[in-house]
Amino acid sequence: MSNFVDQVRITAKAGNGGNGSASFHREKYVQNGGPDGGDGGRGGDVLLYADENMHTLLDFRFRSKYTAENGGDGMSGLRSGRRGEDLIIKVPVGTVVREETSGRVMADMDRAGETKTLLKGGRGGWGNHHFATPTRQAPNFAKPGTKTEIVTLRLELKTIADIGLVGYPNVGKSSILSVVTSARPRVGNYHFTTLTPNLGIVRKYGQDIVLADIPGLIEGAAEGAGLGHDFLRHVERTRLLMHVVDASGIEGRDPVDDLDQINTELENYGDLGQKPQIIVCNKMDLPGAEENLKRIQALAKGMDIPVFPVSAATHQGFDELMDAAARMLEDLPPILHYQEEEAPLPEKKADDDFLVLFDGAVYIVEGAGMERLLDSVNFDDLESLNWFHRTLRRWGVIEALRDAGAGEGATVRIGEMEFDFVE
C-alpha cells in the first residue's frame, strides 16, 4: 500500500443529546415534592483540525468511522446531564471535505492550525420540570434528546502551492524543483519516478513561493488514464503553472506535441487550461534542444505564453525563470479556496409532519417526529397519556386518522406501539 493517500471516504456522527429526567423532589416531611428532573446534556460536536504535520490521508485507511460522545441523561435535583466530549479529526492542510450524497463542500481546511465544526451534537431533552403548569403539577414524562445521523464524507487532499510543475514523465520536473528550492525529491531516469506531489519553497522579493512537483501526466489523464485524476487534483489550487517540456526530445517524443497534449488534458479537466502558464524548456544542454526551442517559441508567441530555456543538469537559466514567475504571482489572485456550502433547509417540519397509511387492518402513522414523541411518553401515567393525546390532536394526527376512515376502536400503529383510536 502506498504511503501517500489523497482521497478517502469516512463516516462521522455527532453525539446524541441526553434524555431529560422525569423525577420528583424527595425530602423528609415533604409529602408532595414538585418535579425536579434535569435536562439532558448536549451531544459532542465533530470538529476538523488542519495539522501541518500530516501530509497524507493514509491514517483514514485504517480507521474510517468517527463518533462523538453522547450527552449524559438528566438527573434528579434539577441536575443537567454532562455535555458529550467533542471529537477532533486531524487532517492534512489542503483537505476538502464533501458530503458524499450531495457533493456539497462542508469544509476546506486550507490554513494550518485552523479548526472548524463539521457536525453539531444533538440537543439535550428537557426534564419534567419544564412541563409543569398550574393544572399539571406532577408531569411524569420528559423529552428525549435529539438523535443525530451518520454522515458519509469524502475527503480529498489538494496540494496547496503557488506554482505547479506539470508535464510528461521524465521531463525533469523533480530535478528543477531540487535546483530552485531546498527540496530533495526522488530523481531517476525512468518514467513515474514521482508518484506523489513534492513541495519546495523559494524566496524571491521578500516572499516565500511554494512550488509543487506534480507527478507526470499522460495522454488521457483527464479521463483517468494512468493516475490522471489523482495527479490533476493537485493542480487545482495552484496560481501559476510551469509547463516543463524536454526540449531535446531525447525520449523520442516531439516536445511540441507534448506541449499540446498536456494542455489538452488540462482543458479537459475543469478549467485548468485557463490558468496562467510559463513554458519551461528543460535539457537545453543536450543536442537538438536549440532547434526545438525555436519551434516552441514560435508556438508560444501566438498563445502569449513566455518561454524560458533552462538546464537542470547545468543549473542554467533559473534566475530569469524564477524572477519572471515571482513578478507574475504579484498580479495573480490568491490560492483557490473552496467555499463551504450550507446544508439545504428541510422541506418539511421536523416534528408535526406525518403520513397516515392504511394496510387493510391497521392505520399506520409515520413521520420524523413520531418516534421522538413516543420516547417522551410514560404510558404507565394517565397524565402523560393525556398529554400524548393532546399533542396528536394539536399536530392534526387525530383529524387525519378520521379523514382516512378510522373510527372509534380502530387499531392505530405509531412506531412499535399499537393502540385503539379514541375520538
N, C-alpha and C positions, 0 to 999 in steps of 0.2 A: 504494500500500500504506500502510495506517495505521501510524504510528509506535508506537502502543500495541498490544501483543500480550500477551494474558494466558493463552493456552493453546497448548502445542506438544507435539509428540512427537519424541523423540530416541532414539538407540541409544547404549549405553555398554558398554564391555568393559574389565575389569581386565586387567593384563598376565599372560601365561602364565609359569609357573615355568620357569627354565632347566633344561636337562638335566644330569644328573650325568655325570662323565667316567670313562671306563674306560681308565686309563693305569697304567704301571708305572714304578717308580723306575729311572732310568738313571744309572749312575755308573761311571767307570773303575775297573777291578779288582773291581767288584761284579757277579758273574755273574747272580744271580737276585734282582733288586730286587723288593720287595713292591709291592702295589697302592697307588697314591698319587693316584687320581682324586678331584678335589674335587667338592663338591656344587654344584648349580645355584643361582643366585640367585633370590630371591622376586620374583614379578611386582609391578609397581606397582599401588597402590590407586587407585580413583576416589573423589575427595572433593568435597563441596559446600561452597561458601563464600557466606554471606549478605552481599552487598555493598550497603551503604546508598546507594551512588551509582548503582545500577541501579534503574530504575522500570518496566521492561517486559521481556518475553521476546523482543523483536524480534531480538536477535542470533542466536537459535537458528533463525530462519527462513533464515539464510544458512549456518549450519553445524549439521548435525544428527547427525553421527557423532563419537563421542569414544572414544578408545582409549588406555589407559595403556601404558607401555613394558614390554616383556617382560624377565624376568630373564635375566642372562647365563649361558651354559653354564659348568659347572665346568671346571677346568684341572688339569694335572698338578702334582705337588708339593703336593697337598692344598689347592690354592688354589680357594676358592669363587668362583662367578660373581658378577658385580655385581648388586646389587638394582635392579630396574626403577624408574625415576623415577615418582613419583605424579603423577596428573593431577588438577588442581584446576579444577572447573567453577564459575564465579561465577554466582549467581542473585540476583534481587531479594529483599529481605526480604519474607516473606509467601508464598514459593513452597512449594507442597505437591507432593511427588514421589511418584507412584504407579507400581507395576509394571503395565504395560499389560494383560498376560494375566489376572492375578488381581485387579487393582484394589486391592491392599493398599497401605497408606501406608508408604513406605520412609523418608521424612524430611519434617519440617515445619520449614522454615528461617524461623522467626518472630522470631529475635533477631539484630540487626545484629552482624556480626563473628564469628558462630559458624561452626565448621567441623565437618562430620560425614562419617564414612567411609560411602560408599554401597556400593561393591563392593570386596571384598578380592582382592588379587592371588593367583595360583596359587603353591603351594609349590614350591620347587626340588627337583629329583630328587637322590637320593643318588648319590655317587660309588662306584666299585667297592670302595673300601677298607672300606665298611660290610658288604660281603658276604663278606669273608674269614673263614674258620673254620679250625680245626686240620686239617680234612680237605679244605678247599677254599682253598688258599693263594694261588691266582692267578685270581680271578674276572675273566673277560674281558667283563663286562657291567656296566651301570649302570642306574639308574632314571631315566626321563624326568620332566620337570617336569609339574605339574598344568596342564591346559589349562582356560581359563576360557571362559564362554559370553557371547554377545552378549545384552544385556537391553534390551528396548524399554520406554521410560519415558514417562509422561505428566506434564508439568509444568503446574501451574495456579497462577496468581498470584491470591491472595485478599487484598484490601486489609486492612491492619491499622489499625483505628480504634476509638475508644471509642464514637463516635456516628456513625450513618449517616443521612444526609438522603435520604429516599425520597419519591416522589410522581410524579404525572403530569408530562410535559414542560411546561416554561414556567410552572411554578407559583412560581418564584423561589428554587429551592434554591441555585443558584450565587450569586445576589445575597445571600442570607442568609449563606452561607459567607464572602463578601467583607466583610460587615458585622461579624461576630463574630470573625473571625480576620484575619491579615495576608495570607491567600491572595488571589491575584488571578486567579480562573478566568475563562474566556471567557464573557461575558454578552451575550445578544442576544435580541430579541423575536421569536423563532421557535423552533419545536419542534426538539428534539435539538441544541441549541447545544452541550451537553455530551455528548461521545462517549467520554470516559474518566473514571474516578474522580479527583476533585481532593481534595487533603488540605489541612487547615489546623489550626493549633494555637491554643487559647485557654487562658490561665492563670486558674484560679479556686481560691481557698482553698489556695494553695501547690502545686497540682498542675497538670500540663500535660494538657489534654484534647484528643485528636486527633479531628477531625471529617472525615468523608468525604462529599463530594457525589456520590451515586450517580446515574449517568445516568437520565433519566426512564423510568419503566416504562409499559407499555400493557397493555390487556386481553389476556390470553393469554400474558403474558410467561413464566409458569411452564412453559408448553408449548413455549416457544422462539419465540413470536411476536416480530417485530421483532428486537431483540438481547437478548431477555429473559434467557436463561440466562447470557449474558455479563455482564449487569448484576447479576443476583441473586447471582452468585458472590461479589461483593464485599460483600454484606450479611452473609454467614455469620459472620464473625468479630466483628462489631460487638456491643457490650454493650447499647446502647440505640438505639432508632430514633426519629428526629424525622420524623413523618409530615406533610409540608408539603402544604397544600391552598390553592387560590386561593379565598379567601372571597368575593371579588367576583363570581365566575362570569363574568368579562369574556370568557373564551374560548368562552362558550356552553355550558359543561358545568355540571352541578349538583355543587357541592363535596361534598355528602353522598353522592351516587352515586360520585364519585371516591374518597372515603374507603373506601367499601365494596368497590369494585373492586380497589384496591391491596391491601387486607387479604386479599381472596380470593386474589390472586396470591401473597402471602407465605405463606398457609396451604398453598397447593398446592405450594410449593417447599420440601420438607422440613419443618422445624419453625420456620421463620422467623416464623410467625404467633404463636409463643409468646414472642417477645422483648418485653421491656418497651418501652413506646411513649409518646411525647408527641405530641399533635396541635398543629401549628403553623399557625394561620390567618393566612396572609400577605395582603398587599394590602388591609389594613384601611383605607387612606386612600381607597379607591375607593367609589363609590356601590353600595349593595346589600350591602356586606360585613357590616353590623351585623345585618341580618335573617338572613343565612345563619349568622352566628356563633351566634345563639341556637339554631338548628336543630342545629348541630354539637354545642353544649354539652349539649343535651338527649340526643342520641345517645350522647355520650361518658360522660355520667353513669352510664348503665346498663352501660357497659363498664369503668367505673372507670379511665378514662384522663384525665389532666389536659389541659386545653386552654389555649393561650396565643395571644392575638391580637397580631400584630406587623405592622410595615410596613417592608420593606427599603428602600423609597423614602425614607421619612422617618426611618429608624433608630430607631423607637419600639418598646418592648416587649421588647427583647433582654436587658436586665439581669435582669429577672424570669425570663425563659426560661432563661438560662444558669445562674442561681443554682439553679433547680429541678433542672436537668439534673445539675449538679455534686453536689447532695445525693443524687440517685438513684444516681449512679455509685458513691458511697461504700459502698452496700449491695449492689451487684451483683457477680457473680463476674468473675474476670479474663477477658481476651480469650481466645477459644477456641483451644486448641492441639490439633492432630490427633496422636493417639498413634501412634507408629511400631508397625507390626505385624511380628512375627517371621516369617521365611520358614518354611513348613511343613517338617517333617522329612521326608526321603525315605522312602518306604515300603519300599524295598529297599536292601540294602547296595551300596556304590559299586563294589566290585571283583568279589566272588565270586558275584554274581547273574548268571545267564545263562539262555539258552534254546537248546535243540537242535532244529533243524528238518531234515527230510529231503525233498529235492525229487525223489526217484526215482533219483538218481545220486550225489549228494553230501550228506554230513552237514554242516550249517551251524551253527556255534556263534556266537550273538550275545549281547552283554552290554556293560554300561557299562565294565567293566574289561578286556575282551578286547583292545581296541586299545592300551591302555596297557601291557598285558602284552607284546604283540608288540614294542612300542617298546623294551622292556627287554632283549630277547634278541639276542645276537650269534649268528646262525645259522651262522657260519663257525667257531664254537668249540664243541667237543664238551661241555665242562663247562657252558657256557651252555645248550646244548640239554638236557642232563640236568636242569639247574635248571628249565627251562621245563616239562619233562615232570613233574617232581615237583610243580610248582605246579598244573598241570592236575589231577593226581591229588588234591592237597590240597584244591582247590576243589570236587572232585566231578565235574569235567568228564569224566574217563575213565569213571567209573561211569555217568554219564548217557548217554554215547555208546553204551556197551554195552547199556544198557536200551532205547535207541532202535533197536537192531538192528545196530549197527556191529560188524563182525568184523575179524579180522586182515587188514590190507591195504586196508580200505575208505578211500575218499577223504574227508578232513575239510577244511573250509574255515573259517578264522578270519580275518575281515577280508579282505585280499587274498592271504593265504598259504594254500596248499593242501599237504597232506602226507598220508602214509599212516598209518592208525590202527595203533598198536602197543600191545599189551596191557602 
